[in-house]
């Protein structure tokens, strides 16, 4: 199963966060089931994929002959929650670019990375 760009859209809560970020979870700190407990039941973003932080930070995009570098970052995002797995909450920042084409291209690039890193397709899951 290939991952599309849609799961890399920030939720309303993510957009309102400080800083705005796409919520992600650190594999060594949070299990998939723990991470799912933080999502709304109807969330379209329930996927498991593996992204290398360095790869995320090195994504570049070309829009209208202009190349954009260093737009994304990965940060620990502390949340005030005592549930299991909360300590693994992190975020990809920079997906809130003003140019719609740029936002969409960044999400496509994240999906490409997720698919590239899935050396075993059984490692990509949705619930």
C-alpha positions as CSV (number, residue, x, y, z in Angstrom):
1,X,0.0,0.0,0.0
2,X,1.5,3.4,-1.0
3,X,1.0,6.4,1.1
4,X,-0.5,9.5,-0.6
5,X,0.0,13.1,0.4
6,X,-3.3,13.5,2.2
7,X,-2.2,12.2,5.6
8,X,0.4,15.0,5.7
9,X,-2.2,17.7,5.9
10,X,-2.1,19.5,9.3
11,X,-5.3,19.2,11.4
12,X,-7.0,22.3,12.8
13,X,-5.4,21.6,16.2
14,X,-2.0,21.3,14.5
15,X,-2.5,24.6,12.7
16,X,-3.4,26.3,15.9
17,X,-0.4,24.9,17.8
18,X,2.7,26.8,18.8
19,X,4.5,26.5,16.5
20,X,2.0,25.2,13.8
21,X,3.1,21.6,13.1
22,X,2.0,18.2,11.8
23,X,1.8,15.9,14.8
24,X,4.1,12.9,14.6
25,X,5.3,10.4,17.2
26,X,8.8,9.2,18.0
27,X,8.9,5.4,17.5
28,X,11.0,4.7,20.5
29,X,8.8,6.7,22.9
30,X,5.3,6.0,21.6
31,X,3.6,2.9,20.3
32,X,1.2,3.2,17.3
33,X,-1.7,2.3,19.6
34,X,-0.7,5.0,22.1
35,X,-0.4,7.6,19.3
36,X,-3.8,6.6,17.9
37,X,-5.4,7.3,21.3
38,X,-4.5,11.0,20.8
39,X,-6.3,11.2,17.4
40,X,-10.0,11.8,16.8
41,X,-11.8,8.6,15.8
42,X,-12.6,10.0,12.3
43,X,-9.0,11.3,11.7
44,X,-7.8,10.6,8.1
45,X,-4.2,10.8,9.4
46,X,-4.1,7.3,11.0
47,X,-1.0,5.9,9.3
48,X,2.2,4.4,10.4
49,X,5.3,5.3,8.4
50,X,8.9,5.9,9.1
51,X,10.6,9.2,8.3
52,X,14.2,10.1,8.9
53,X,14.5,13.5,10.6
54,X,17.5,14.4,8.4
55,X,15.6,13.5,5.2
56,X,12.6,15.6,6.3
57,X,14.9,18.6,7.0
58,X,16.7,18.2,3.6
59,X,13.5,18.4,1.5
60,X,13.6,21.1,-1.2
61,X,10.9,22.2,-3.6
62,X,10.9,24.0,-7.0
63,X,8.0,26.2,-7.7
64,X,7.9,28.6,-10.7
65,X,11.7,28.2,-11.3
66,X,12.5,29.1,-7.7
67,X,14.0,26.5,-5.4
68,X,13.1,26.5,-1.7
69,X,15.4,24.8,0.8
70,X,15.3,24.2,4.6
71,X,11.5,24.7,4.9
72,X,10.8,21.8,7.2
73,X,12.0,21.0,10.7
74,X,11.2,18.3,13.2
75,X,10.8,19.4,16.9
76,X,9.8,17.9,20.2
77,X,6.3,19.3,20.9
78,X,5.5,19.0,24.6
79,X,1.8,18.3,25.4
80,X,0.2,18.5,28.8
81,X,-1.1,15.0,28.9
82,X,-0.5,12.1,31.2
83,X,-1.5,9.4,28.8
84,X,1.0,6.8,27.8
85,X,3.1,7.9,24.8
86,X,2.7,11.6,25.3
87,X,6.4,12.0,25.7
88,X,6.9,11.0,22.1
89,X,4.8,13.7,20.6
90,X,6.8,15.8,18.0
91,X,5.9,17.9,15.0
92,X,7.0,18.7,11.5
93,X,7.0,22.4,11.2
94,X,7.0,24.5,8.0
95,X,4.0,22.9,6.3
96,X,2.1,26.2,6.7
97,X,3.7,27.9,3.8
98,X,1.8,30.8,2.1
99,X,2.0,29.3,-1.4
100,X,-0.6,26.6,-1.9
101,X,1.6,24.8,-4.5
102,X,4.5,24.8,-2.1
103,X,2.4,23.3,0.8
104,X,1.1,20.6,-1.5
105,X,4.6,19.8,-2.9
106,X,6.0,19.5,0.6
107,X,3.3,17.0,1.5
108,X,4.0,15.1,-1.7
109,X,7.7,15.0,-0.8
110,X,6.9,13.7,2.7
111,X,4.8,10.9,1.1
112,X,7.6,10.1,-1.2
113,X,10.0,9.7,1.8
114,X,7.5,7.6,3.6
115,X,7.1,5.3,0.6
116,X,10.9,5.2,0.0
117,X,11.5,4.2,3.7
118,X,9.0,1.4,3.6
119,X,11.4,-1.3,2.5
120,X,8.8,-3.8,3.6
121,X,5.3,-2.6,2.5
122,X,3.9,-4.4,5.6
123,X,5.5,-1.6,7.6
124,X,2.9,1.0,6.3
125,X,-0.4,0.6,8.1
126,X,-3.7,2.5,8.3
127,X,-6.4,1.9,10.9
